[in-house]
Amino acid sequence: MKTGAKVFWIISACLIAISASLVIAGIALGATLEAPSTLRGFNLGTNGSSTNINDLQLAASDREVENHSYRTLYNGIANLEIETGAISTVIRKWEGSGINVDTSNLSRDVRRRLIVSQNGDTLRITTGYRPRLNWGRNIGHEVLVIQVPAGFEFNRVFMDIGAGRVVVDQILADRADLTVGAGQIDVDFLRADILDVSIGAGQGSIDDLEVRRTNMSVGAGQLDVTGSLEERADIDCGVGEIIFNVRGSQEDFGHSISVGIGEANFGTLSVSGLGRDATGNQHLDRMIDINVGIGSVTVNFLNE
């Protein structure tokens, strides 16, 4: 294929990615949403004080769950599925025997629409959607708390986040799928065999990752990940930004890089311009594949 045609199709794909990201953001936010002032620290409310993560009253034992109207303990769980709209979610470690779902920091209206169900070994948590609800008035106060036993390992964790924020202590799973529309997810520690993370117009960060294979995709948002990679990472960036700080040296990883009109940095190697490609060390056991449209991907190597 000629370079001009290749660039045309790359730019077209990027524009489609932008459109898709904006559609996701619009659906997640809703037609009547008042934009939150900030995302950091749960200072999301535009009227009055907002709920701060450090002010949450968490259960310390099973007994404190059993004697509370808005806390429920779930046992025998292997799979966790969470789909949220504009509310915030905090997932914390605790010393209890099972998974505690705490809705005490949600308003009565949101609590009434929240669906929490256990089907066999799968715990599913979803929020209903009502277009006429004006989230801007109380978004900073809507916080769902989920407490998971320290060291608990899931078979699969699935999270689909709309315009809210999710803060997670740890995720231990065979497979983790994280999708963010216009919201934000921050994970302290994640260990998985396979990780798929997709960011539309939102933000994501993983401070400490241990994974065998991972797919990282960003439309118009941002993703910042630090951790170790056992086999392969596929990184796809439209018009946003992805930063992957990987443990090891540049010589430990093979690479395949394709750039539209954006930029990719792979350690000391920089690839930018119109329709540029680069490959190297593809015989190695560990591989990083990078595709960039108009955005930016940076892979830093941490020689520890």
ZIBELWO-V100323 format. One record per pair of residues at least 12 apart in sequence whose C-alpha atoms are under 7 Angstrom apart, sorted by the first residue. I is the first residue (numbers start at 1). J is the second residue. D is the distance in Angstrom with one decimal. If there is no record, write none. Layout:
<<I,J,D> <I,J,D>>
This chain:
<<3,275,6.5> <6,275,6.8> <7,260,6.0> <7,274,6.5> <7,275,5.7> <10,260,5.7> <10,293,6.2> <11,260,7.0> <11,293,6.6> <14,238,5.3> <14,239,6.7> <14,293,5.7> <14,294,6.8> <17,219,5.6> <17,238,6.2> <18,219,6.1> <18,220,6.1> <21,200,4.8> <21,201,5.4> <21,219,5.9> <21,220,6.4> <22,201,6.8> <24,181,5.5> <24,200,6.9> <25,181,5.6> <25,182,4.8> <25,201,6.4> <28,85,6.1> <28,162,4.6> <28,163,5.3> <28,181,6.5> <28,182,6.6> <29,86,6.9> <29,163,5.7> <30,131,6.1> <31,131,6.7> <32,132,6.7> <32,134,5.6> <33,134,5.6> <33,135,5.6> <33,136,5.6> <34,135,6.9> <34,136,4.4> <35,136,6.6> <36,136,6.7> <41,53,6.7> <42,140,6.3> <43,140,6.2> <44,139,6.3> <44,140,4.2> <45,136,7.0> <45,137,6.8> <45,138,6.2> <45,139,5.7> <45,140,4.0> <46,136,6.8> <46,137,6.7> <47,137,6.3> <50,140,4.7> <50,141,5.3> <51,140,5.8> <51,141,4.9> <60,94,6.9> <61,95,6.7> <61,96,5.2> <62,96,5.5> <62,97,6.8> <70,102,5.9> <70,103,5.3> <70,104,5.3> <71,100,6.6> <71,101,5.7> <71,102,4.4> <71,103,6.4> <72,100,5.6> <72,101,5.4> <72,102,6.7> <73,98,6.0> <73,99,5.6> <73,100,4.5> <73,101,6.6> <74,98,5.5> <74,99,5.1> <74,100,6.3> <75,98,4.9> <75,99,6.5> <76,121,5.7> <77,121,4.4> <77,122,5.7> <77,123,6.4> <78,121,5.2> <78,122,6.1> <78,154,4.9> <78,155,5.4> <79,121,6.3> <79,122,4.6> <79,123,6.2> <79,154,5.7> <79,155,5.6> <79,156,4.9> <79,157,5.9> <80,122,5.9> <80,123,5.0> <80,124,6.1> <80,156,6.4> <80,157,4.9> <80,158,6.2> <81,123,6.2> <81,124,4.7> <81,125,6.2> <81,157,6.0> <81,158,4.7> <81,159,5.9> <82,124,6.0> <82,125,4.8> <82,126,5.9> <82,158,6.2> <82,159,4.7> <82,160,6.2> <83,125,6.3> <83,126,4.7> <83,127,6.6> <83,159,5.9> <83,160,4.7> <83,161,5.9> <84,126,5.8> <84,127,5.4> <84,160,6.5> <84,161,5.2> <84,162,5.9> <85,127,6.4> <85,161,6.3> <85,162,4.5> <85,163,5.8> <85,164,6.1> <86,139,6.9> <86,162,5.9> <86,163,4.6> <86,164,4.1> <87,139,6.3> <87,142,5.3> <87,143,6.1> <87,164,4.8> <88,142,6.2> <88,143,4.7> <88,144,6.2> <88,164,4.9> <88,165,4.6> <88,166,5.7> <89,143,5.4> <89,144,4.6> <89,145,5.9> <89,165,6.3> <89,166,4.7> <89,167,6.4> <90,144,6.2> <90,145,4.9> <90,146,6.2> <90,166,5.8> <90,167,4.9> <90,168,6.0> <91,145,6.0> <91,146,4.7> <91,147,5.7> <91,167,6.2> <91,168,4.7> <91,169,6.2> <92,146,6.3> <92,147,4.8> <92,148,6.2> <92,168,6.3> <92,169,5.3> <93,147,5.6> <93,148,5.0> <93,149,5.5> <93,150,5.0> <93,169,6.5> <94,147,6.0> <94,148,6.0> <94,149,5.0> <94,150,5.8> <95,149,5.5> <95,150,6.5> <96,149,5.9> <97,149,6.6> <98,148,6.7> <98,149,6.3> <99,147,5.6> <99,148,4.9> <99,149,6.7> <100,146,5.6> <100,147,5.0> <100,148,6.7> <101,145,6.1> <101,146,4.7> <101,147,6.6> <102,144,6.4> <102,145,5.0> <102,146,6.1> <103,144,5.5> <103,145,6.6> <105,142,6.1> <105,143,5.3> <105,144,6.4> <106,141,7.0> <106,142,4.8> <106,143,5.8> <106,144,6.5> <107,142,6.6> <113,127,6.1> <113,128,5.4> <114,126,5.9> <114,127,4.6> <114,128,6.3> <115,127,6.1> <152,172,6.7> <153,172,4.8> <153,173,5.3> <154,172,6.1> <154,173,4.5> <154,174,6.7> <155,173,5.3> <155,174,5.0> <155,175,6.4> <156,173,5.6> <156,174,5.9> <156,175,4.8> <156,176,5.7> <157,173,6.6> <157,175,6.4> <157,176,4.7> <157,177,6.2> <158,176,6.0> <158,177,4.8> <158,178,6.1> <159,177,6.3> <159,178,4.9> <159,179,6.1> <160,178,6.2> <160,179,4.7> <160,180,6.0> <161,179,6.1> <161,180,4.7> <161,181,6.1> <161,183,6.4> <162,180,6.1> <162,181,4.9> <162,182,5.9> <162,183,5.7> <163,181,6.3> <163,182,4.7> <163,183,3.9> <164,183,4.8> <164,184,6.5> <165,183,5.5> <165,184,4.6> <165,185,5.7> <166,184,6.3> <166,185,4.7> <166,186,6.3> <167,185,6.0> <167,186,5.0> <167,187,6.1> <168,186,6.2> <168,187,4.7> <168,188,6.3> <169,187,6.1> <169,188,5.2> <169,189,6.4> <170,187,6.5> <170,188,5.9> <170,189,4.6> <170,190,5.6> <171,189,6.4> <171,190,4.7> <171,191,6.3> <172,190,6.0> <172,191,5.0> <172,192,6.0> <173,191,6.5> <173,192,4.9> <174,192,5.1> <174,193,5.0> <174,194,6.5> <175,192,5.6> <175,193,5.9> <175,194,4.8> <175,195,5.9> <176,192,6.6> <176,194,6.4> <176,195,4.9> <176,196,6.3> <177,195,6.0> <177,196,4.8> <177,197,5.9> <178,196,6.2> <178,197,4.6> <178,198,6.2> <179,197,5.8> <179,198,4.8> <179,199,6.0> <180,198,6.3> <180,199,4.8> <180,200,6.0> <180,202,6.2> <181,199,6.2> <181,200,4.8> <181,201,5.9> <181,202,5.8> <182,200,6.4> <182,201,4.8> <182,202,4.1> <183,202,4.8> <183,203,6.5> <184,202,5.6> <184,203,4.7> <184,204,5.5> <185,203,6.5> <185,204,4.8> <185,205,6.4> <186,204,5.8> <186,205,4.9> <186,206,6.1> <187,205,6.2> <187,206,4.8> <187,207,6.4> <188,206,5.9> <188,207,5.0> <188,208,6.1> <189,206,6.7> <189,207,6.2> <189,208,4.7> <189,209,6.0> <190,208,6.3> <190,209,4.9> <190,210,6.3> <191,209,5.9> <191,210,4.6> <191,211,5.8> <192,210,6.5> <192,211,5.1> <193,211,5.3> <193,212,5.0> <193,213,6.4> <194,211,6.3> <194,212,6.1> <194,213,5.0> <194,214,5.6> <195,211,7.0> <195,213,6.5> <195,214,4.6> <195,215,6.4> <196,214,5.7> <196,215,4.8> <196,216,6.2> <197,215,6.3> <197,216,5.1> <197,217,6.3> <198,216,6.1> <198,217,4.7> <198,218,5.9> <199,217,6.2> <199,218,4.7> <199,219,6.3> <199,221,6.1> <200,218,5.9> <200,219,4.8> <200,220,5.9> <200,221,5.8> <201,219,6.3> <201,220,4.8> <201,221,4.2> <202,221,4.8> <202,222,6.6> <203,221,5.6> <203,222,4.8> <203,223,5.8> <204,222,6.3> <204,223,4.7> <204,224,6.3> <205,223,5.7> <205,224,4.7> <205,225,5.6> <206,224,6.5> <206,225,4.8> <206,226,6.3> <207,225,6.1> <207,226,5.4> <208,226,5.4> <208,227,5.0> <209,226,6.1> <209,227,4.1> <209,228,6.0> <210,227,5.8> <210,228,5.1> <210,229,6.4> <211,228,6.5> <211,229,5.4> <211,230,6.2> <212,229,5.7> <212,230,4.4> <212,231,5.3> <212,232,6.8> <213,230,6.9> <213,231,5.7> <213,232,4.9> <213,233,5.8> <214,232,6.5> <214,233,4.8> <214,234,6.4> <215,233,5.8> <215,234,4.8> <215,235,6.0> <216,234,6.2> <216,235,4.8> <216,236,6.2> <217,235,6.0> <217,236,4.7> <217,237,5.8> <218,236,6.4> <218,237,4.9> <218,238,6.1> <218,240,6.1> <219,237,6.1> <219,238,4.8> <219,239,6.0> <219,240,5.8> <220,238,6.4> <220,239,5.0> <220,240,4.2> <221,240,4.8> <221,241,6.6> <222,240,5.7> <222,241,4.9> <222,242,5.9> <223,241,6.4> <223,242,4.8> <223,243,6.3> <224,242,5.9> <224,243,4.8> <224,244,6.1> <225,243,6.2> <225,244,4.9> <225,245,6.1> <226,244,5.9> <226,245,4.5> <226,246,5.9> <227,245,6.4> <227,246,5.2> <227,247,6.0> <228,246,5.5> <228,247,5.1> <229,246,6.9> <230,286,6.5> <231,285,6.2> <231,286,4.4> <231,287,6.3> <232,286,5.6> <232,287,4.7> <232,288,5.7> <233,287,6.4> <233,288,4.8> <233,289,6.2> <234,288,6.0> <234,289,4.8> <234,290,6.2> <235,289,6.0> <235,290,4.8> <235,291,6.2> <236,290,6.1> <236,291,4.8> <236,292,6.1> <237,291,6.3> <237,292,4.9> <237,293,6.3> <237,295,6.2> <237,296,7.0> <237,297,7.0> <238,292,6.0> <238,293,4.8> <238,294,5.9> <238,295,5.6> <239,293,6.3> <239,294,4.7> <239,295,3.9> <240,295,4.9> <240,296,6.5> <241,295,5.8> <241,296,4.8> <241,297,5.8> <242,296,6.4> <242,297,4.8> <242,298,6.3> <243,297,5.9> <243,298,4.8> <243,299,6.0> <244,298,6.3> <244,299,4.8> <244,300,6.2> <245,299,5.8> <245,300,4.7> <245,301,5.9> <245,302,6.7> <246,300,6.2> <246,301,5.1> <246,302,5.9> <247,301,5.8> <247,302,4.6> <247,303,6.2> <247,304,6.9> <248,301,5.7> <248,302,5.4> <248,303,5.0> <248,304,6.8> <249,301,5.4> <249,302,6.6> <249,303,5.5> <250,267,6.1> <250,301,6.1> <252,286,7.0> <253,281,7.0> <253,284,6.4> <253,286,5.1> <253,287,5.3> <253,288,6.8> <254,280,5.6> <254,281,4.3> <254,282,4.7> <254,284,5.7> <254,286,6.2> <254,287,4.6> <254,288,6.2> <255,279,5.4> <255,280,5.4> <255,281,6.6> <255,282,6.3> <255,287,5.7> <255,288,4.9> <255,289,5.7> <256,278,5.9> <256,279,4.4> <256,280,6.7> <256,288,6.6> <256,289,4.8> <256,290,6.1> <257,277,5.4> <257,278,5.0> <257,279,6.2> <257,289,6.0> <257,290,4.7> <257,291,6.0> <258,276,6.0> <258,277,4.5> <258,278,6.7> <258,290,6.2> <258,291,4.9> <258,292,6.3> <259,272,6.4> <259,275,5.5> <259,276,5.2> <259,277,6.2> <259,291,6.0> <259,292,4.8> <259,293,6.0> <260,273,7.0> <260,274,5.5> <260,275,4.6> <260,276,6.8> <260,292,6.1> <260,293,4.6> <260,294,6.3> <261,273,5.1> <261,274,4.9> <261,275,6.6> <261,293,6.1> <261,294,5.1> <262,292,6.1> <262,293,5.6> <262,294,4.1> <262,295,4.9> <262,296,5.8> <263,292,6.9> <263,295,6.5> <263,296,4.9> <263,297,6.5> <264,292,7.0> <264,296,5.8> <264,297,4.8> <264,298,5.8> <265,297,6.2> <265,298,4.6> <265,299,6.0> <266,298,6.2> <266,299,4.9> <266,300,6.7> <267,299,6.0> <267,300,5.3> <267,301,6.2>>
